[in-house]
Amino acid sequence: MNLSGIFPALTTPFAPDGSVSILGVKENIRRYSTTGLAGYVVLGSTGEAVMLNREEADAVLAAAKEAAHPDKILIAGTGAESTVETIVRTKRAASLGYQVALVKTPYYYKPAYRPDTFIQHYRAVADASPIPVLLYSVPIFTGITLEAPEIITLSAHPNIIGIKDSSASVQRLGEILAGVPSDFQVLTGGAAVVYPALAVGARGAILALANALPEKCVELFHLFQQGKHEEARQLQIQLVEASKRIVSENGIAGVKFVMSQRGYHGGDPRLPLLPLKEEKKQAILSYISQLYPSLAPA
């Protein structure tokens, strides 16, 4: 399983009545099929997975599988607080045709968790999983960091094939890559560090920003692969600013707003997340119209 390339951490569109828009899921993926994305991550953090009930989550997984081209890699977010529930979700994703499970760290009982907690959890999931497992460390949301020694230990498991690290720390990526086998695949979750991450050996990236600006994220990856480093560096600088304005400062609501401006099914996040206020929308619109002049107000 080669995870090289750019994957969007897909958003989940909602209909005006607040229900999941299955049509929106499918139409977004069909539009993304022309952008050069390597595949799709469904039910990740940007997909508001924690806001969905099990029936909704299964419906989103099924819709994405139906809409995706067969040559795209499908990764399902299956992490839960308990090992048992994580295994159930992982097997469910596998039964629907997903090729990789993205498993975030449990985080609720933080005071009780130690390195051995995560090692035993991930080994149990990987032992039971019919599909390869991708570790997922996302401390901004969980308050838990999967540290390099645990990652290196887990990299020896034959069914754990890599990690999505969302720390945005290039030093941390380098420490991981220095200790894991050469076939262990490291992906960054930070659009602001894609170029340096690739430079130290990451295979690619899973990005919220790739929902809104898929072409630019893919272009950066391709420029690096082609050895066009000065062009890649310049584009990375552009994506640093884009990531800050759209994702870091405005979160899922910002990503969805830009998607809507570009003709995707974006819309609002699910409560208690709030939509953007008008002044925020205008600030983002002013910025992205510099990237896409057709979006400038008439």
KOLBAVO-125794 format. One record per residue: residue number from 1; chain; x, y, z of N, C-alpha, C in turn. Coordinates in pm, 1 decimal. Each point is the difference from the previous one (the first is absolute). Example, Ala and Ser with C-alpha at 12.3 -4.5 7.8 and 13.67 -1.06 7.14 Angstrom:
REM residues 2
   nr  kette        nX        nY        nZ       caX       caY       caZ        cX        cY        cZ
    1      A    1319.0    -569.0     780.0     -89.0     119.0       0.0      90.0     120.0       0.0
    2      A     -35.0     105.0     -72.0      82.0     119.0       6.0     -77.0     109.0      73.0
***
This chain:
REM residues 298
   nr  kette        nX        nY        nZ       caX       caY       caZ        cX        cY        cZ
    1      A      85.3    -119.2       0.0     -85.3     119.2       0.0      88.8     124.0       0.0
    2      A       0.0      70.6    -110.0      84.0     118.7     -14.7     -84.9     123.9      24.5
    3      A      29.9      74.5     105.7     -78.8     117.1      37.5      64.9     130.4     -44.7
    4      A      82.6      -5.1    -101.2      62.4     121.8     -50.9    -105.5      90.7     -62.8
    5      A      12.3     129.9      27.0     -90.4      95.3     -61.5     -76.5      83.1     100.6
    6      A     -99.2      69.8     -50.0     -81.2      90.6      81.1    -141.0     -58.3      15.9
    7      A     -45.5      -6.6     124.2    -134.2     -47.1      32.1     -75.3     111.0      72.6
    8      A    -119.6      34.0     -41.6     -79.8      91.8      81.6     -62.9     -74.9     116.7
    9      A      -1.7      62.5     115.8     -79.9     -50.6     111.7    -140.8      53.3     -25.1
   10      A     -81.3     -78.2     -69.9    -125.7      48.8     -55.3     -92.0      61.3     104.9
   11      A     -63.9     110.3     -37.8    -105.7      56.4      83.1    -127.3     -81.3     -19.6
   12      A     -92.0      13.1      94.4    -132.1     -61.1     -12.4    -101.0     111.6     -23.7
   13      A     -62.1       5.5    -117.7     -99.4     104.4     -24.9    -133.4     -33.2      66.1
   14      A     -68.5     103.7      45.5    -131.4     -15.9      62.8    -104.9      73.2     -82.3
   15      A    -118.4     -59.2      -7.2    -113.1      61.7     -68.5     -56.4     113.0      85.5
   16      A     -85.9      85.0     -58.2     -57.3     111.5      77.3     -72.6     -43.5     126.9
   17      A     -55.2    -122.0       1.9     -69.9     -46.8     120.6      94.1     -59.9     104.0
   18      A     130.5       3.3     -28.0      98.4     -49.2      95.6      40.8    -144.2     -19.9
   19      A     -67.0     -71.3     -89.6      35.8    -139.2     -27.0     123.6      -7.0     -89.3
   20      A      64.5    -115.6      -1.7     115.3     -19.1     -88.2     -46.8       0.6    -144.8
   21      A      72.3      73.4     -83.2     -32.3       5.7    -142.2      80.0    -107.1     -74.3
   22      A     -63.2    -113.0     -23.8      66.7    -107.7     -72.9      30.1      42.9    -143.2
   23      A     -91.5      74.4     -60.6      23.7      52.7    -133.6     123.0      89.7      -0.2
   24      A      13.4      84.0     103.7     115.7      87.8       8.9     130.6     -76.4      11.0
   25      A      -0.9    -107.3      79.4     119.9     -84.7      12.5      41.6     -51.7    -137.1
   26      A     -95.7     -54.4     -73.5      30.3     -61.8    -129.2      44.5     102.9    -102.2
   27      A     -68.8     113.1      -4.2      35.4      99.7    -100.9     136.1      62.4      27.7
   28      A      34.3      21.3     126.5     133.5      51.3      31.2     107.7     -96.0     -49.6
   29      A     -17.1    -127.3      27.9     101.1     -98.5     -39.0      11.7      -7.7    -151.2
   30      A    -111.3       7.4     -69.7       6.6      -4.6    -146.6      74.7     120.4     -56.4
   31      A     -14.3     114.9      62.9      75.4     117.0     -44.4     148.6     -15.6      33.0
   32      A      30.0     -56.6     116.2     139.5     -18.5      39.3      72.4     -98.6     -91.4
   33      A     -75.4     -85.7     -68.8      62.8    -105.0     -80.4      86.6      55.9    -111.4
   34      A     -18.2     128.1     -34.6      77.7      60.5    -108.9     122.5      77.0      49.6
   35      A      24.7       0.3     129.4     102.0      88.8      56.4     134.8     -65.6      24.8
   36      A      11.4    -130.3     -14.4     127.6     -65.8      25.4      20.7     -43.8     143.5
   37      A    -102.9      10.0      82.7       9.9     -50.6     136.8      21.7    -151.0      -1.6
   38      A      79.5     -49.3      95.9      32.6    -143.4       2.6    -115.2     -84.9      51.1
   39      A     -88.8      60.0      75.6    -112.2     -71.8      58.4     -70.5      90.2      97.5
   40      A     -76.4     -61.2      90.3     -84.1      77.7      91.1       3.2     -60.2     139.4
   41      A       3.8      88.6      98.6     -15.2     -41.4     139.4    -140.9      38.1      43.6
   42      A     -77.4     -98.4      38.5    -140.2      18.9      36.7     -14.5     -18.9     150.5
   43      A     -78.4      85.9      62.8     -23.5      -3.4     145.3     125.4      31.0      79.9
   44      A      75.8      96.1     -49.1     111.1      50.9      80.0     -45.6     118.5      82.9
   45      A      94.2      72.9      56.6     -33.6     114.6      85.3     -75.7     106.6     -78.1
   46      A      46.2      30.7    -122.1     -65.9     101.7     -80.8    -138.1     -45.9     -45.8
   47      A     -23.6    -130.0       0.1    -130.7     -53.9     -36.2    -101.5       4.8     111.2
   48      A      35.6      65.0     112.0     -91.6      11.5     114.0     -50.8    -137.5      44.0
   49      A      88.5     -98.1      -5.2     -39.6    -137.7      32.0     -58.4     -12.3     139.9
   50      A      51.8      78.4      93.8     -50.1      -9.0     137.3    -140.7      58.1      12.7
   51      A     -47.7      67.7    -103.2    -134.4      58.2       0.8    -105.3     -94.7     -60.1
   52      A      43.8    -111.7     -55.7     -90.0     -89.1     -71.8     -37.5    -120.7      85.4
   53      A    -124.7     -45.2     -13.6     -35.8    -126.1      63.5      44.6    -115.3     -90.0
   54      A     -13.7    -122.3      47.8      53.9    -112.8     -75.7     -69.2     -16.4    -135.0
   55      A    -130.9      19.8      -3.1     -73.6     -13.6    -125.9      48.7     102.5    -102.4
   56      A      20.6     123.5      45.2      49.7     103.7     -90.4     141.1     -32.7     -47.8
   57      A      84.0     -45.4      91.0     137.7     -32.2     -35.8       4.2    -110.6    -104.6
   58      A     -81.2    -103.1      18.4      -3.7    -109.3     -97.6     -49.3      49.4    -135.4
   59      A     -97.7      90.4       2.1     -54.1      53.0    -125.4     105.9      81.1     -74.4
   60      A      79.7      77.6      72.3     106.8      78.6     -62.4     106.4     -92.3     -58.6
   61      A      39.0    -102.5      75.2      98.2     -95.9     -50.6     -49.0     -65.6    -128.5
   62      A    -124.7     -42.9      -0.4     -55.2     -67.7    -117.3      -8.1      94.2    -119.6
   63      A     -41.8     124.3      23.5     -12.4      97.0    -108.8     135.4      32.4     -61.4
   64      A      99.4      19.0      84.0     134.0      31.4     -50.8      56.3    -116.3     -80.6
   65      A     -20.4    -120.3      47.5      46.2    -118.5     -73.6     -68.3      -8.3    -135.3
   66      A    -128.5      26.6      -4.2     -74.6      -7.7    -125.1      47.4     104.2    -101.0
   67      A      32.7     117.6      47.9      35.5     109.8     -90.1     145.7      -1.7     -44.1
   68      A      87.1     -59.9      79.2     143.5       5.8     -27.8      37.8     -87.4    -119.3
   69      A      92.4      49.3     -81.2      53.5     -78.9    -110.9      80.5    -116.6      56.7
   70      A      -4.2    -115.2     -65.0      70.1    -118.2      53.0     149.8      18.1      20.6
   71      A      61.1      95.2     -69.5     144.9      16.3      16.4      37.9      91.4     116.6
   72      A     -98.8      50.6      72.2      27.7      84.8     115.2       6.1     -83.7     128.5
   73      A      93.6      34.0      86.0      13.7     -69.9     128.1    -101.4      56.2      98.5
   74      A     -72.4     -87.6      66.1    -100.2      41.2      97.8      47.1     -33.6     141.0
   75      A       6.1     103.6      83.1      44.0     -12.5     139.1    -115.9      41.3      88.6
   76      A     -35.0     -84.3      96.6    -111.8      28.4      90.4      51.2      33.1     139.2
   77      A     -50.2     109.1      56.8      27.1      28.9     140.2     -83.0     -92.2      87.0
   78      A      65.8     -84.1      78.3     -71.9    -101.4      78.9      32.3       5.3     149.0
   79      A      78.2      97.0      42.5      40.6       6.2     139.6    -115.6      31.8      93.4
   80      A      -6.1     -69.8     112.2    -100.1      22.4     103.5      69.3      -3.7     135.7
   81      A     -74.9      29.9     104.2      60.5       3.7     133.9      37.4    -138.7      51.0
   82      A     -76.4    -100.7     -35.9      32.0    -135.7      45.9      64.5     -80.6    -112.4
   83      A      82.6     -94.2      38.9      62.0     -88.8     -98.2    -105.6     -83.1     -71.1
   84      A     -98.4     -49.0      76.3    -105.7     -82.8     -58.0     -75.4      75.6    -108.6
   85      A     -41.9     123.5      28.8     -76.2      77.1     -97.6      85.7      37.5    -120.5
   86      A     128.0      26.0      21.7      89.2      28.7    -111.4       8.8    -118.8     -94.2
   87      A       9.4    -118.8      54.9       4.9    -121.2     -82.9    -130.5     -17.8     -77.5
   88      A    -113.4      23.0      65.8    -129.8     -11.1     -67.9      -6.1      96.4    -118.0
   89      A      38.2     124.7      22.2      -5.1      99.8    -106.7      96.4     -33.4    -113.0
   90      A     116.6     -51.5      36.1     100.1     -34.5    -100.7     -48.8    -114.2     -87.5
   91      A     -57.7    -100.7      60.5     -53.3    -111.5     -77.9    -115.7      45.0     -88.4
   92      A     -81.1      93.2      50.4    -110.0      51.9     -79.5      52.6      72.6    -123.0
   93      A     101.5      83.7      18.2      58.6      71.1    -114.0      58.9     -97.4    -101.1
   94      A      66.0    -102.5      48.6      57.3    -100.7     -89.7    -108.5     -69.4     -80.4
   95      A    -112.2     -29.5      64.0    -109.5     -68.7     -69.2     -61.1      86.6    -110.1
   96      A      14.0     131.9      13.6     -52.8      92.3    -100.8      99.8      26.1    -113.2
   97      A     119.2     -56.0      12.1      97.9      13.1    -107.4     112.0      98.1      24.4
   98      A      12.7      50.1     123.2     109.6      92.3      30.4     130.0     -78.3      12.0
   99      A     108.8      66.4     -41.1     129.0     -69.7      -7.5      90.1      23.6     119.3
  100      A     -23.6     108.0      73.1      84.7      36.5     113.9     -88.6      58.0     109.2
  101      A      34.4     -28.6     126.7     -69.8      59.1     114.3      91.0     103.6      66.1
  102      A     -52.1     121.0      17.8      71.1     107.4      69.5     -51.4       2.3     144.2
  103      A      87.8     -29.4      94.8     -44.0     -21.3     138.5      62.6     104.1      92.8
  104      A     -81.9      93.8      43.4      50.1     103.0      91.7      20.4     -58.6     139.5
  105      A      80.0      68.8      77.8      25.0     -43.4     137.0    -125.3      16.7      85.6
  106      A     -30.2     -96.6      88.0    -100.2      27.5     103.2      50.6     116.4      85.4
  107      A     -92.5      77.5      58.1      46.9     119.2      70.6     -80.5      36.6     124.2
  108      A    -116.0     -59.8      21.2     -88.8      49.7     104.3      59.5     -18.1     140.2
  109      A      56.3    -115.9      27.9      55.7     -27.0     133.8     149.7      29.2       3.3
  110      A      35.5     121.4     -35.3     140.8      36.6     -13.3      86.1     -36.7     121.1
  111      A     -45.1      27.3     124.0      88.2     -29.0     113.3      40.2    -146.8      12.7
  112      A     -81.3     -88.8     -56.8      27.7    -143.3      12.3      85.0     -54.1    -114.1
  113      A      21.6      81.6    -103.4      66.4     -50.6    -118.7     151.7      16.5       9.1
  114      A      68.8    -107.6     -35.2     145.2      -5.5      -2.0      43.8     -53.5    -136.4
  115      A     127.8       3.3     -31.1      44.5     -56.9    -127.6     -49.7    -142.4     -24.0
  116      A       2.8     -83.6     103.6     -45.8    -138.0     -16.6    -148.4      -7.3     -36.2
  117      A     -77.6      99.3      47.1    -142.6       4.1     -34.1     -17.4       3.8    -150.7
  118      A      73.0      89.2     -64.9     -15.2      17.9    -144.3      60.5    -116.7     -77.1
  119      A     110.6     -52.1      48.8      61.8    -114.3     -67.6     -94.5    -119.6       0.7
  120      A     -60.1     -29.2     116.2     -91.9    -113.9       7.6    -125.6      24.7     -82.4
  121      A     -50.9     123.5       4.5    -120.0      34.2     -76.2      22.9     -21.1    -149.4
  122      A     104.8      58.6     -52.6      24.2      -8.7    -143.4      35.8    -141.7     -44.7
  123      A      72.3     -71.6      82.0      31.0    -138.8     -36.7    -126.8     -83.8      -7.6
  124      A     -90.5      20.4      94.7    -124.7     -76.8       0.0     -83.9      33.9    -123.4
  125      A      -6.8     128.7     -33.3     -75.5      40.9    -119.0      64.0     -57.9    -125.4
  126      A     130.3      11.3     -10.6      69.5     -49.3    -119.3     -11.5    -151.4     -12.8
  127      A       4.9     -71.4     112.2     -15.1    -146.2      -3.1    -136.5     -40.1     -54.9
  128      A    -103.8      77.7      35.1    -137.3     -35.8     -37.1     -42.9      59.3    -133.4
  129      A      73.8      96.0     -50.9     -44.0      73.6    -119.0      25.3     -78.2    -128.6
  130      A    -100.5      -7.0     -87.1      19.6     -64.2    -130.3      77.2      87.7     -98.5
  131      A      18.8     128.6      34.8      68.6      94.4     -88.1     113.8      66.7      76.1
  132      A      97.8      54.5     -71.6     111.8      66.5      67.7     -45.8     119.0      84.9
  133      A      76.9      26.4     104.6     -31.4     106.0      95.9     100.7     113.3     -14.7
  134      A     -53.5     121.7       0.7      80.3     121.3       0.4     -20.7      68.0     134.4
  135      A     106.2      15.9      76.3      -8.6      70.3     127.6     -38.3     145.6     -25.4
  136      A     -61.5      61.9     100.3     -42.9     140.1     -17.3      22.3      75.3     129.8
  137      A      96.6      91.4      -3.6      30.6      85.0     114.7     -44.8     141.3     -33.0
  138      A    -102.4      49.4      72.6     -56.2     132.3     -28.9     -20.6      75.1     132.1
  139      A     111.4      41.8      62.3      -6.5      57.7     133.8     -83.5     126.0      12.4
  140      A     -17.5      76.0    -110.1     -80.5     122.0       7.8    -143.8     -31.0      40.2
  141      A     -49.0    -119.4     -34.4    -136.3     -38.1      34.4      -7.2     -95.2     119.2
  142      A      95.8     -88.8      11.5      -7.5    -102.8     104.4      75.0      37.7     127.4
  143      A      97.4      90.0     -12.3      85.0      29.2     114.5      99.2    -111.7      28.2
  144      A       9.8     -95.5     -90.8      88.6    -115.4      14.3      96.8      -1.8    -117.4
  145      A     128.2     -17.2      28.8     100.3     -14.2    -105.1      55.7    -141.0       2.5
  146      A      -7.9     -66.6    -112.3      64.9    -130.2     -13.2     148.2      27.3     -24.6
  147      A      81.8     -34.5      97.8     141.0      39.0      -4.6      81.3     -95.0     -86.8
  148      A     117.4      48.8     -42.1      85.1     -76.7     -91.0      33.6    -140.1      51.6
  149      A      34.6     -19.5     128.1      31.5    -137.1      44.7    -115.9     -97.9     -18.6
  150      A    -124.2      44.0      27.1    -115.2     -88.3     -20.9     -20.8     -27.8    -148.5
  151      A      15.0     103.4     -80.9     -18.0     -16.3    -144.6     102.5     -98.3     -55.0
  152      A     123.7      15.2      43.3     106.4     -89.0     -47.1     -28.1    -144.2      42.8
  153      A     -45.8     -18.5     122.7     -36.3    -134.3      46.3    -112.9     -58.7     -84.8
  154      A    -103.8      80.1     -24.3    -115.5     -48.2     -75.8      31.7     -21.8    -147.6
  155      A     101.6      67.5     -50.9      34.7     -14.6    -141.4      46.5    -140.7     -33.7
  156      A      33.9     -78.9     102.0      43.1    -138.2     -22.7    -117.5     -93.1     -27.5
  157      A    -121.8      45.7      31.0    -116.9     -86.2     -22.9     -27.3      -8.8    -150.1
  158      A     -18.7    -119.6     -53.6     -16.0     -13.7    -145.7    -126.6      63.5     -56.9
  159      A     -99.7      27.1      84.7    -124.1      59.4     -50.6     -13.5     147.6      33.9
  160      A     105.1      58.9      54.5       3.3     144.9      23.3      96.7      57.9    -101.2
  161      A     -53.4      72.7     -98.4      81.9      36.4    -116.7      48.1     144.2       0.7
  162      A     -46.8      79.5      98.2      45.6     138.3       1.3     -72.2      83.5     102.0
  163      A      16.4     131.6     -12.0     -60.7      93.8      93.5     -35.8     129.3     -71.5
  164      A    -113.2      57.3      38.6     -29.0     139.1     -31.1      35.9      79.4     124.2
  165      A      98.7      87.0     -13.9      42.8      83.5     111.2     -45.0     143.0     -25.1
  166      A     -83.7      52.0      88.4     -54.8     134.1     -18.2      63.5     103.2      91.7
  167      A     121.1     -27.6      44.1      69.3      94.3      87.9      52.3     121.5     -76.1
  168      A      18.1     -13.3    -131.0      60.4     104.2     -85.2     145.1      28.1      38.4
  169      A      63.2     -95.0      69.1     140.0      14.4      39.0      87.8     -84.5     -91.5
  170      A      84.5      66.3     -77.3      90.1     -71.8     -89.1     104.3     -76.5      80.5
  171      A      44.1      57.4     111.1      95.9     -70.7      85.9     -60.0    -131.3      48.6
  172      A    -125.8       3.3      40.4     -66.1    -121.0      47.2      -9.0    -104.6    -112.0
  173      A     -34.2      44.3    -119.9      -5.6     -93.6    -112.9     136.4     -63.5     -24.1
  174      A     104.2      81.0       9.2     134.2     -52.6     -19.0      37.8    -102.3     105.3
  175      A     -38.9      25.0     124.4      28.8     -95.2     107.8     -71.5    -132.5     -23.7
  176      A    -123.4       8.0     -47.1     -74.7    -123.2     -29.5      66.7     -75.3    -114.6
  177      A      27.7      71.8    -108.6      56.1     -64.0    -118.4     137.7     -60.3      26.8
  178      A      72.7      58.2      94.1     133.4     -52.3      32.3      -6.7    -135.7      68.6
  179      A    -116.6     -30.6      61.9      -6.6    -122.3      79.2     -88.1    -110.6     -54.4
  180      A     -76.1      28.8    -104.3     -93.1    -100.8     -51.0      58.8     -69.8    -122.2
  181      A     -52.9    -116.5     -37.1      47.1     -66.8    -122.4     -26.5      85.5    -123.1
  182      A      73.5     -25.6    -106.2     -10.2      82.9    -119.6    -135.9     -10.3     -67.8
  183      A     -72.8    -109.2      24.5    -130.9     -14.8     -63.5    -114.6      53.6      86.0
  184      A      31.6      56.2     115.6    -102.1      61.1      85.6     -29.5     139.2     -54.4
  185      A    -125.7      27.1     -28.7     -35.6     120.4     -74.5     -47.6     111.2      93.0
  186      A      67.2     112.7      -7.6     -33.2     115.9      82.3     -67.2     104.7     -87.5
  187      A    -116.8      46.8      45.2     -71.8     107.2     -68.8     -21.5     114.2      98.0
  188      A      16.1     121.1     -49.0     -25.3     115.7      84.7    -145.6      43.1     -11.8
  189      A     -50.8      56.2     109.3    -133.5      57.2      -2.5       2.5     151.0      -8.1
  190      A     117.2      58.0     -24.8      14.2     146.1      -0.9      29.2      54.3    -139.0
  191      A     -92.7      75.8     -55.2      22.0      57.6    -134.0     116.5      97.6      -1.8
  192      A      31.6      57.9     114.2     108.4      98.3       6.3     138.7     -62.9      -3.4
  193      A       7.0    -133.3      12.9     131.6     -65.5       4.4      12.3    -114.2    -100.7
  194      A     -80.5       0.1    -103.9       5.3    -110.4     -96.0     138.1     -10.7     -64.8
  195      A      51.7     111.3     -49.6     129.7      -5.0     -69.3     112.5     -47.4      92.9
  196      A      19.5      59.7     118.0     106.3     -51.5      85.9     -25.9    -142.8      47.9
  197      A    -126.0     -38.0      15.8     -31.0    -137.5      39.5      44.9     -98.0    -107.5
  198      A     -29.7      32.8    -125.2      45.6     -84.6    -110.1     152.0      -5.4      -5.0
  199      A      63.2     112.9      29.9     146.0       6.7      -6.5      67.1     -91.9     101.6
  200      A     -64.5     -23.4     114.4      59.8     -88.7     100.4     -46.2    -144.1     -14.8
  201      A     -87.0     -26.5     -99.1     -35.3    -138.7     -28.1    -145.8     -38.2      12.7
  202      A     -89.1      96.1      28.6    -142.7     -32.4       4.9     -48.0     -42.3    -138.2
  203      A    -102.1     -86.4      -2.8     -52.7     -50.1    -127.8    -102.6      94.4     -61.5
  204      A     -62.4      82.5      83.6    -105.8      86.4     -49.4     -68.6      70.3     114.7
  205      A    -128.8      32.9     -20.4     -70.8      78.4     100.8    -149.5     -29.2      -4.6
  206      A     -61.7      10.5     116.9    -146.0      -6.1      13.3     -41.9     136.3      54.3
  207      A     -70.7      77.5     -82.2     -17.2     141.4      29.3    -145.4      44.8      -1.6
  208      A     -36.6      82.1      98.8    -128.3      69.7      -4.7      -2.6      97.2    -116.5
  209      A     112.3      69.2     -23.2       6.1     101.0    -104.7     -25.4     -58.3    -138.5
  210      A      28.4    -128.9     -17.6     -18.5     -63.2    -130.9    -146.9     -12.3     -38.3
  211      A     -92.4      18.6      94.6    -141.5       8.8     -35.0     -28.3     126.7     -79.2
  212      A      63.1     108.9      41.5     -28.8     131.1     -56.8      90.9      34.4    -116.7
  213      A     127.5     -39.0       8.9      98.9      32.9    -102.8      70.5    -126.8     -47.5
  214      A     -73.7     -97.3     -49.9      63.6    -127.4     -34.8     107.6      12.7    -106.3
  215      A     -23.8      82.8    -101.7      95.7      10.2    -109.9     134.9      51.4      47.1
  216      A      -1.4      99.7      87.7     125.7      58.0      46.8      76.9     -97.5      89.2
  217      A     -73.0     -74.6      83.4      65.7     -99.2      85.7      63.8    -110.0     -84.1
  218      A     -72.1     -47.3    -101.6      52.2    -102.8     -89.0     118.6      53.4     -80.5
  219      A     -10.1     125.2     -46.2     108.9      59.1     -77.0     128.5       4.5      81.6
  220      A     -10.3      34.2     126.6     119.0       4.2      85.5      66.1    -137.3       6.9
  221      A     -79.1    -103.8      18.7      54.9    -135.8       4.9      69.9     -34.9    -131.3
  222      A     -64.7      30.5    -111.9      57.4     -33.8    -130.0     127.6      79.1     -28.3
  223      A       2.8     126.8      38.4     121.8      79.3     -18.7     116.8     -60.9      76.7
  224      A     -26.1     -44.2     121.8     106.0     -63.3      79.0      47.3    -127.9     -69.0
  225      A     -94.9     -82.1     -45.7      35.2    -126.1     -65.2      81.4      23.1    -126.1
  226      A     -24.9     110.6     -67.1      71.8      32.0    -124.7     133.2      70.8      25.2
  227      A      32.0      24.8     125.3     125.7      67.1      31.4      -1.3     148.8     -26.5
  228      A    -118.0      58.1     -14.2     -11.7     144.3     -24.7     -10.9      72.0     134.5
  229      A     111.2       3.2      69.9      -2.7      38.6     140.8     -26.8     148.1      22.6
  230      A      48.2      86.5     -85.6     -26.7     142.2      20.5    -148.6      29.2     -22.5
  231      A     -59.1     -60.9    -102.2    -142.7      19.0     -22.7     -81.6     -59.1     115.5
  232      A      44.3    -115.0      48.0     -69.0     -62.6     112.8      10.2      86.9     124.0
  233      A     117.1      58.4      21.9      18.9      85.5     117.8     -92.0     120.8      -6.4
  234      A     -11.0      60.6    -117.3     -86.3     118.0     -15.0    -147.2     -36.5      23.6
  235      A     -41.6    -114.3     -51.9    -138.0     -42.4      20.4     -24.2     -35.4     146.2
  236      A     101.0     -58.8      65.4     -16.0     -30.4     142.1     -22.6     126.6      81.6
  237      A      71.7     105.3     -32.2     -18.7     127.3      69.7    -144.1      49.1     -18.1
  238      A     -52.5     -15.4    -119.3    -138.8      38.7     -26.8     -96.5     -83.7      84.1
  239      A      28.2    -129.3      11.9     -89.2     -87.6      76.7      12.2      22.1     151.1
  240      A     113.4      49.5      44.4      12.1      37.5     141.7    -103.6     107.0      33.3
  241      A      -8.3     100.6     -85.0     -95.7     108.1      22.1    -143.1     -50.8     -14.8
  242      A     -24.9     -81.7    -101.6    -134.3     -53.0     -21.2     -44.4     -85.7     117.5
  243      A      89.8     -83.5      49.7     -34.0     -86.1     113.0     -30.8      82.3     124.6
  244      A      77.4     104.9      20.5     -22.1      86.7     116.3    -137.1      67.5      -8.0
  245      A     -29.3      61.5    -113.4    -122.4      78.9     -12.5    -126.0     -86.4      -4.8
  246      A       8.5    -113.9     -66.7    -118.6     -82.4     -20.0     -18.7    -100.5     112.8
  247      A     106.4     -75.4      32.6     -12.2    -112.0      93.8      31.6      41.7     143.6
  248      A     119.1      52.4      22.1      42.2      28.5     137.8     -89.5     102.6      68.3
  249      A     -34.5     106.1     -72.9     -77.6     108.2      61.1    -150.4     -25.7      -1.1
  250      A     -47.9     -84.9     -91.2    -145.4     -15.3     -16.6     -50.3    -142.9       2.2
  251      A      88.9     -96.7       9.3     -39.9    -138.1      20.7     -85.2     -58.4    -111.5
  252      A     -83.9     -95.6      36.9     -84.0     -68.7     -97.1     -94.5      97.7     -69.3
  253      A     -50.2      98.0      74.2     -89.0      99.1     -60.1      70.5      75.2    -112.6
  254      A     128.3      31.7      18.5      76.4      68.4    -103.8      21.0     -87.0    -122.2
  255      A      33.9    -126.0      23.1      19.2     -93.5    -111.2    -128.7     -13.3     -80.0
  256      A    -111.2     -19.0      70.1    -127.7     -18.8     -68.8     -43.4     126.0     -74.9
  257      A      30.5     115.7      56.0     -36.4     124.5     -68.6      73.7      12.0    -132.3
  258      A     129.6     -26.8       0.3      76.4       9.2    -124.6     -48.2    -105.3     -99.2
  259      A     -31.5    -117.9      47.9     -54.6    -102.4     -88.8    -126.5      49.9     -69.5
  260      A     -87.3      62.5      76.6    -124.5      52.1     -58.2      29.0     104.2    -107.3
  261      A      98.4      87.3      26.6      34.4     103.1     -97.6      53.5     -60.2    -129.1
  262      A      60.1    -117.0      11.7      59.9     -64.0    -117.2     -93.7    -100.5     -66.4
  263      A    -123.4      -7.0      45.9     -98.4     -84.9     -66.5     -15.3    -138.5      56.7
  264      A      69.0     -29.2     111.0     -17.8    -128.4      67.7    -116.7      10.4      98.8
  265      A     -41.6    -114.9      51.3     -97.8      -1.3     107.8      75.5      21.7     131.5
  266      A       3.4     123.5      44.6      66.2      35.0     124.8    -102.9      18.0     109.2
  267      A     -60.5     118.6       1.9    -104.8      26.6      97.5      54.8      28.4     138.6
  268      A     -86.0     -16.9      98.4      36.6      29.1     138.9      38.5    -127.3      73.8
  269      A      80.8      14.6     105.0      27.4    -115.6      85.8    -121.8     -32.3      86.1
  270      A       6.3    -111.9      68.9    -110.4     -42.3      86.7      19.2      60.0     139.3
  271      A    -109.3      47.3      57.3       4.3      53.0     136.8      53.0    -106.2      95.7
  272      A      80.8      42.2      99.2      18.0     136.9      47.5     104.6      82.9     -75.0
  273      A      64.8     -55.1    -104.0      86.7      84.7     -81.9     -86.1     104.5     -69.9
  274      A      49.9     120.7      -7.3     -78.8     110.6     -55.3      48.5      37.4    -139.2
  275      A     -90.3      44.8     -85.6      42.2      51.1    -131.1      78.3     129.5      16.5
  276      A      68.1      41.0    -105.4      78.3     123.0       5.7     -91.5     122.4       6.0
  277      A      45.1     101.1      73.0     -68.0     128.7      -2.3      34.1      71.4    -130.6
  278      A     -83.4      97.2     -35.3      12.4      64.1    -130.3     136.4      65.1     -20.0
  279      A      53.9      61.5     104.6     129.8      65.4     -17.2     111.1    -101.3     -28.9
  280      A     -10.7    -117.8      59.0      97.0    -106.3     -26.8     -13.2     -47.6    -144.6
  281      A    -123.9     -16.0     -45.0     -22.7     -42.4    -138.5      61.2      99.3     -97.4
  282      A     -20.9     127.8      25.4      51.5     102.0     -91.3     152.7       1.1      -1.2
  283      A      60.0     -21.5     116.6     146.3      -2.4       7.0      56.1    -117.8     -79.0
  284      A     -62.0    -116.8      14.3      46.3    -117.7     -74.1     -23.9      18.5    -148.9
  285      A    -117.0      53.3     -35.7     -31.4      20.3    -140.7      98.4      96.7     -64.4
  286      A      36.7     104.8      72.6      98.7      95.4     -50.9     132.9     -69.4     -24.9
  287      A      37.4     -90.7      90.3     127.0     -71.2     -15.0      -3.3     -99.3    -116.0
  288      A    -103.3     -85.9      -5.6       1.4    -104.3    -102.3     -23.6      56.3    -140.2
  289      A     -57.6     119.3      -8.9     -16.8      61.1    -132.5     135.1      37.1     -60.5
  290      A     103.0      11.3      85.5     135.7      21.7     -51.0      54.3    -127.6     -64.2
  291      A     -42.7    -115.1      54.1      42.5    -128.8     -55.2     -83.5     -37.4    -121.1
  292      A    -127.2      32.5       7.1     -95.0     -32.9    -106.6     -76.3     127.6     -36.1
  293      A      50.9      80.9     -93.0     -61.1     128.7     -33.3    -147.2      -7.6     -38.3
  294      A     -43.8    -116.5     -48.8    -141.1     -12.8     -38.4     -92.7       9.5     119.5
  295      A      54.9     -17.9     120.6     -83.0       8.0     120.5     -10.0     142.0      54.2
  296      A      71.3      93.9     -61.2      -4.1     139.6      48.7    -138.9      57.7     -18.5
  297      A     -46.4      77.6      98.0    -132.6      63.9     -13.7      -7.3      84.5    -126.2
  298      A    -113.4      -1.0     -66.2     -17.2      76.2    -124.5       3.8     149.8      28.3
***
